[in-house]
């Protein structure tokens, strides 16, 4: 039995339990962690017509889905709950970095030959870990903030304008922060290559958002009907420095 979504403010639902919120949060954190473990450092290439070989980061294939989920969280449950999920992802990402560093630097048993490969995959170092944390925190919070504000400005209409608009801001900040902090000055990352990858990441991330717009509409509509609310962040405390709902 579904109910018609009722326009409410975030304060009106501050203590309310939702049926699907936990599932969306888990999906967000899982995609965030896996995209940072599996695809963050690999630089791939595609041969574009009339342009030629163009490099891109392999993480682009899946990481933008986390922004789609961030859009869904903010649109359905409001900025405060999206902010809590972002902080959850931040802590999980920090713990993953700590675990990677610890395991890589544990003493190696005599006769085990896998350490060089292990270091190559998981030994990105604190520079990449800190760059990931800073870029994720700033980019996702900006994405959620812009979407929540645009929802008020548009009175809840034109969902596509705020999902794409917020992604342009959030992903732009993410790319501008991550690549220089993580790779500037490294031997196998020239400034030219870094800028090309940064640009391609931004374009592809925004393109993913556009392509997945019908999916976003479908999921948002489903969740609003099932949860019975349509949250507007009027009167919301938009501070990024706490996780209160």
TAQUIQUI-V592627 format. One record per pair of residues at least 12 apart in sequence whose C-alpha atoms are under 10 Angstrom apart, sorted by sequence separation. I is the first residue (numbers start at 1). GAP is how many residues later the second one is. D is the distance in Angstrom with one decimal. If there is no record, write none. Layout:
i;gap;d
I;GAP;D
I;GAP;D
This chain:
i;gap;d
43;12;6.5
44;12;5.4
45;12;8.3
70;12;6.6
73;12;8.6
104;12;9.6
147;12;9.1
150;12;5.9
151;12;9.7
182;12;10.0
43;13;5.7
44;13;5.9
45;13;8.8
69;13;9.4
70;13;9.1
149;13;8.8
150;13;9.2
42;14;8.6
43;14;4.6
44;14;5.9
104;14;7.0
105;14;8.7
147;14;8.9
148;14;8.3
180;14;7.6
42;15;5.9
43;15;6.0
44;15;9.6
70;15;8.6
103;15;9.3
104;15;6.1
147;15;5.2
148;15;9.9
150;15;8.7
179;15;6.8
180;15;8.8
41;16;6.9
42;16;5.6
43;16;8.9
70;16;8.2
103;16;9.5
104;16;9.7
146;16;7.5
147;16;6.4
150;16;8.4
179;16;8.3
40;17;6.8
41;17;7.5
42;17;7.6
104;17;9.7
146;17;9.0
147;17;8.9
149;17;9.6
39;18;7.1
40;18;6.7
41;18;7.7
100;18;9.8
101;18;9.3
104;18;7.0
105;18;8.7
144;18;9.8
147;18;7.6
148;18;9.0
179;18;8.4
180;18;9.0
39;19;4.9
40;19;5.0
100;19;9.3
103;19;8.9
104;19;6.3
143;19;9.3
144;19;9.3
146;19;7.7
147;19;5.3
176;19;9.5
179;19;6.6
38;20;8.4
39;20;3.9
40;20;8.3
103;20;9.2
104;20;9.8
143;20;8.5
146;20;5.2
147;20;8.6
175;20;9.8
178;20;8.9
38;21;7.2
39;21;7.7
100;21;9.7
101;21;7.7
102;21;9.7
104;21;9.7
143;21;9.6
145;21;7.9
146;21;8.7
177;21;9.8
37;22;8.9
39;22;8.3
100;22;6.0
101;22;6.6
143;22;8.5
144;22;7.1
146;22;9.9
147;22;9.9
175;22;9.2
176;22;7.3
179;22;9.9
35;23;8.8
36;23;7.1
39;23;8.5
40;23;9.0
99;23;9.7
100;23;7.0
101;23;8.5
143;23;4.7
144;23;8.9
146;23;7.8
147;23;9.9
175;23;5.9
176;23;9.2
35;24;5.5
38;24;9.9
39;24;8.6
100;24;8.8
101;24;7.0
142;24;7.4
143;24;5.8
145;24;9.9
146;24;8.4
174;24;9.6
175;24;8.1
34;25;9.1
35;25;8.2
97;25;9.0
100;25;8.8
101;25;7.9
141;25;10.0
142;25;8.8
143;25;8.1
144;25;9.9
145;25;9.2
175;25;9.7
35;26;8.5
36;26;9.7
97;26;9.5
100;26;9.9
140;26;9.3
142;26;9.9
143;26;6.3
144;26;8.1
172;26;9.2
175;26;7.1
176;26;9.0
35;27;6.2
36;27;7.8
97;27;9.3
98;27;9.9
139;27;9.6
140;27;8.8
142;27;6.8
143;27;4.4
172;27;9.2
174;27;9.8
175;27;6.5
34;28;8.7
35;28;5.4
97;28;8.5
98;28;8.9
101;28;9.5
139;28;8.7
142;28;5.2
143;28;7.7
174;28;8.6
34;29;8.5
35;29;9.2
97;29;7.7
100;29;9.6
139;29;9.8
140;29;9.4
141;29;7.5
142;29;8.9
143;29;9.7
172;29;9.1
173;29;9.3
32;30;8.7
33;30;9.1
35;30;9.7
139;30;7.6
140;30;5.9
142;30;9.9
143;30;9.2
171;30;8.6
172;30;6.1
175;30;9.7
31;31;7.2
32;31;6.5
35;31;9.2
97;31;9.2
98;31;8.8
139;31;4.2
140;31;7.9
142;31;8.1
143;31;9.9
171;31;6.3
172;31;9.2
31;32;6.7
32;32;9.2
97;32;5.9
138;32;7.5
139;32;5.9
142;32;9.5
170;32;9.8
171;32;9.2
31;33;9.1
32;33;8.7
33;33;10.0
96;33;9.0
97;33;8.7
137;33;9.8
138;33;9.5
139;33;7.5
140;33;8.9
171;33;9.9
172;33;9.2
31;34;7.4
32;34;6.3
136;34;9.0
139;34;5.3
140;34;7.9
168;34;8.0
171;34;6.9
172;34;9.0
28;35;9.8
31;35;6.2
32;35;9.5
94;35;7.6
97;35;9.6
135;35;9.3
136;35;9.1
138;35;6.9
139;35;4.7
167;35;9.5
168;35;8.9
171;35;7.4
30;36;9.0
93;36;8.3
94;36;8.4
97;36;9.4
135;36;9.0
137;36;9.9
138;36;6.8
139;36;8.4
170;36;9.8
28;37;8.1
29;37;8.0
93;37;9.8
135;37;9.8
136;37;8.9
137;37;8.4
139;37;9.5
168;37;8.5
169;37;9.7
27;38;9.6
28;38;5.5
31;38;9.6
94;38;9.2
135;38;7.0
136;38;6.2
139;38;8.7
167;38;8.0
168;38;6.2
27;39;8.2
28;39;8.5
93;39;8.3
94;39;7.0
134;39;9.9
135;39;4.5
136;39;9.4
138;39;8.6
139;39;9.8
167;39;6.3
168;39;9.8
28;40;9.1
29;40;9.9
93;40;7.0
134;40;8.2
135;40;7.2
166;40;9.7
167;40;9.8
28;41;6.2
133;41;9.9
135;41;8.0
136;41;9.0
165;41;9.1
167;41;9.9
168;41;9.3
27;42;8.0
28;42;7.5
90;42;9.4
91;42;9.0
132;42;8.6
135;42;5.3
136;42;8.3
164;42;6.9
167;42;7.3
90;43;6.6
93;43;9.3
131;43;9.4
132;43;9.9
134;43;7.2
135;43;5.2
163;43;9.7
164;43;8.9
167;43;9.6
25;44;8.4
89;44;9.5
90;44;9.1
133;44;9.9
134;44;7.4
135;44;9.0
164;44;9.6
165;44;9.8
24;45;7.2
25;45;9.1
28;45;9.4
132;45;8.6
133;45;8.6
164;45;6.3
24;46;9.1
90;46;7.5
131;46;7.0
132;46;6.0
135;46;9.1
163;46;7.4
164;46;6.6
89;47;8.9
90;47;6.7
131;47;5.0
132;47;9.0
134;47;9.1
163;47;8.5
24;48;8.6
25;48;8.2
89;48;8.8
130;48;8.8
131;48;7.7
24;49;7.5
87;49;10.0
129;49;9.7
131;49;8.4
132;49;8.8
160;49;9.3
161;49;10.0
164;49;8.4
86;50;8.5
87;50;7.8
128;50;8.0
131;50;5.4
132;50;7.9
160;50;8.2
163;50;7.9
86;51;7.2
127;51;9.9
128;51;8.9
130;51;8.2
131;51;5.5
21;52;8.0
86;52;9.9
129;52;9.8
130;52;8.0
131;52;9.2
87;53;9.9
128;53;7.4
129;53;8.1
160;53;6.7
163;53;8.6
32;54;10.0
83;54;9.7
86;54;7.0
87;54;9.3
127;54;7.0
128;54;4.7
159;54;9.0
160;54;9.1
163;54;9.9
21;55;9.4
86;55;7.2
127;55;5.7
128;55;7.8
21;56;7.9
25;56;9.5
29;56;8.0
33;56;8.0
37;56;9.7
126;56;9.1
127;56;8.4
160;56;8.8
25;57;8.6
28;57;8.0
29;57;8.4
32;57;7.1
33;57;9.7
36;57;8.4
83;57;8.6
125;57;9.4
159;57;9.1
160;57;8.2
28;58;8.6
31;58;9.8
32;58;9.2
82;58;9.2
83;58;6.7
86;58;9.4
124;58;9.2
159;58;7.7
18;59;8.9
25;59;9.4
26;59;8.9
29;59;7.6
30;59;8.7
33;59;7.6
34;59;9.9
37;59;8.8
82;59;8.4
21;60;8.9
25;60;6.1
28;60;9.7
29;60;5.2
32;60;9.1
33;60;6.3
36;60;9.5
37;60;9.3
21;61;9.9
24;61;9.2
25;61;8.9
28;61;7.6
29;61;8.8
32;61;7.8
33;61;9.9
36;61;9.8
83;61;7.6
159;61;9.6
26;62;9.7
29;62;9.9
30;62;9.4
79;62;8.9
82;62;7.0
83;62;9.0
22;63;9.4
25;63;8.6
26;63;9.2
29;63;7.5
33;63;7.7
37;63;9.5
82;63;9.5
13;64;8.9
21;64;9.7
25;64;8.8
29;64;8.5
33;64;9.9
80;64;9.3
13;65;9.6
79;65;6.2
80;65;9.6
14;66;8.9
78;66;8.7
79;66;6.7
10;67;7.8
11;67;9.8
14;67;9.0
78;67;9.7
79;67;9.7
9;68;9.8
10;68;6.1
79;68;8.6
80;68;9.9
9;69;8.3
10;69;7.9
11;69;9.4
71;69;9.3
74;69;9.2
75;69;8.7
78;69;9.6
79;69;6.2
8;70;9.8
10;70;7.4
70;70;7.2
74;70;6.0
78;70;7.1
79;70;9.3
5;71;9.7
10;71;8.8
70;71;9.0
73;71;8.5
74;71;8.4
67;72;9.1
71;72;7.5
72;72;9.5
74;72;9.9
75;72;7.4
67;73;7.0
70;73;7.7
71;73;6.5
74;73;7.2
75;73;7.0
66;74;8.8
70;74;6.6
71;74;9.9
74;74;6.5
156;74;8.7
68;75;9.9
71;75;9.9
72;75;9.9
156;75;9.3
67;76;7.7
71;76;7.1
75;76;7.8
156;76;7.9
67;77;8.9
70;77;9.6
71;77;9.0
74;77;9.6
155;77;8.6
42;79;9.6
152;79;9.9
41;80;8.7
151;80;9.4
152;80;6.5
41;81;10.0
75;81;9.0
151;81;7.0
152;81;7.1
151;82;8.2
152;82;7.3
38;83;8.4
41;83;8.1
148;83;9.2
149;83;8.8
150;83;10.0
151;83;9.9
37;84;8.3
38;84;9.3
40;84;9.7
75;84;8.6
148;84;7.3
149;84;7.4
37;85;7.6
148;85;6.2
149;85;8.7
147;86;10.0
148;86;9.1
37;87;9.9
41;87;8.7
75;87;9.4
40;88;8.9
71;88;9.8
75;88;9.0
145;88;9.6
148;88;9.6
74;89;10.0
149;89;9.9
148;90;9.5
71;91;8.6
72;91;8.7
36;92;9.9
40;92;8.8
71;92;6.1
36;93;9.2
70;93;9.5
71;93;9.3
145;93;7.3
144;94;9.8
145;94;9.6
68;95;7.8
71;95;8.2
145;95;9.1
36;96;7.8
67;96;9.0
68;96;9.6
71;96;8.5
70;97;9.7
141;97;9.5
141;98;9.7
142;98;9.1
67;99;9.3
68;99;8.5
141;99;6.9
67;100;7.1
138;102;9.0
64;103;9.1
67;103;8.4
137;103;9.1
32;104;9.0
67;104;8.3
64;107;8.5
56;137;9.3
57;137;10.0
64;137;9.7
55;138;7.6
56;138;9.5
64;138;9.9
67;138;8.9
71;138;9.8
54;139;9.5
55;139;9.2
67;139;9.8
56;140;7.8
57;140;6.5
60;140;9.3
61;140;9.8
64;140;8.7
65;140;8.9
68;140;8.9
41;141;9.2
55;141;6.9
56;141;4.9
57;141;8.5
60;141;6.5
64;141;5.6
67;141;9.7
68;141;6.7
41;142;9.2
54;142;7.7
55;142;5.7
56;142;7.9
59;142;9.0
60;142;9.1
63;142;8.3
64;142;8.2
67;142;8.0
68;142;10.0
54;143;8.1
55;143;9.4
56;143;8.7
57;143;8.3
58;143;9.3
61;143;8.8
62;143;9.4
64;143;9.5
65;143;8.1
76;143;9.6
77;143;10.0
55;144;9.8
56;144;5.9
57;144;6.8
60;144;7.1
61;144;8.6
64;144;6.8
65;144;8.1
68;144;7.9
72;144;6.9
76;144;6.4
55;145;7.5
56;145;6.3
60;145;6.7
63;145;9.9
64;145;7.3
68;145;8.6
71;145;8.1
72;145;8.8
75;145;7.3
76;145;8.7
43;146;9.7
54;146;8.1
55;146;9.2
56;146;9.9
62;146;9.4
74;146;10.0
76;146;9.8
77;146;9.3
61;147;8.7
65;147;8.7
68;147;9.1
69;147;8.3
72;147;7.5
73;147;8.6
76;147;6.9
77;147;8.7
56;148;8.9
60;148;9.0
64;148;9.9
68;148;6.9
72;148;5.9
75;148;9.9
76;148;6.1
7;149;9.3
71;149;9.0
72;149;9.7
75;149;9.0
76;149;9.8
43;150;9.6
69;150;9.5
73;150;9.7
77;150;9.1
43;151;9.9
69;151;9.7
72;151;8.8
76;151;8.6
45;152;9.6
72;152;10.0
76;152;9.7
77;152;8.0
78;152;8.5
79;152;8.9
44;153;9.4
76;153;7.3
77;153;7.5
78;153;5.5
79;153;8.8
80;153;8.5
87;153;9.1
43;154;8.1
76;154;5.9
77;154;5.9
78;154;6.6
79;154;6.7
86;154;9.7
87;154;9.1
75;155;7.6
76;155;6.1
77;155;8.8
78;155;6.2
83;155;8.9
87;155;8.2
88;155;8.8
75;156;6.9
76;156;8.9
77;156;9.5
78;156;9.9
80;156;7.5
83;156;9.3
84;156;9.5
87;156;6.7
74;157;8.3
75;157;8.1
79;157;7.8
80;157;7.8
83;157;7.2
86;157;8.7
74;158;9.3
75;158;9.5
78;158;8.9
79;158;8.9
80;158;7.5
83;158;9.2
84;158;8.0
85;158;8.3
74;159;9.2
79;159;7.5
80;159;9.2
83;159;8.2
84;159;4.6
80;160;9.3
83;160;6.1
84;160;6.9
79;161;10.0
82;161;9.1
83;161;8.4
84;161;7.3
80;162;9.3
81;162;7.9
83;162;8.5
80;163;7.2
81;163;8.0
82;163;9.2
80;164;6.8
81;164;5.9
80;165;5.1
79;166;8.8
78;167;9.3
21;202;9.0
20;203;7.5
19;204;9.2
18;205;9.8
20;206;8.5
21;206;9.2
19;207;8.1
20;207;7.8
18;208;9.2
19;208;6.9
18;209;6.4
17;210;9.4
18;210;9.5
18;211;9.9
5;216;9.2
13;216;8.9
5;218;9.2
6;218;8.7
13;218;8.5
5;219;5.6
6;219;9.2
12;219;9.1
2;220;9.4
4;220;7.9
5;220;5.5
9;220;9.4
10;220;9.5
11;220;9.4
2;221;9.8
3;221;8.6
4;221;5.7
5;221;8.1
6;221;9.5
7;221;9.0
8;221;6.7
9;221;8.3
10;221;6.0
11;221;9.6
2;222;9.3
3;222;5.7
4;222;8.3
5;222;7.2
6;222;6.1
7;222;6.1
8;222;6.1
9;222;5.4
10;222;6.5
11;222;8.4
2;223;5.8
3;223;6.5
4;223;8.8
5;223;4.0
6;223;4.6
7;223;4.6
8;223;5.0
9;223;4.9
10;223;5.6
11;223;8.6
1;224;9.4
2;224;5.2
3;224;7.5
4;224;5.6
5;224;4.2
6;224;5.5
7;224;5.9
8;224;6.0
9;224;5.7
10;224;7.3
11;224;7.7
1;225;8.0
2;225;7.9
3;225;5.1
4;225;7.6
5;225;5.5
6;225;8.1
7;225;6.9
8;225;8.5
9;225;5.9
10;225;7.9
11;225;7.3
2;226;7.2
3;226;8.6
4;226;9.3
5;226;9.0
8;226;9.0
9;226;7.6
10;226;6.6
11;226;9.7
9;227;8.1
10;227;9.6
14;230;9.3
15;230;8.0
14;231;5.9
13;232;9.1
11;234;8.3
10;235;8.2
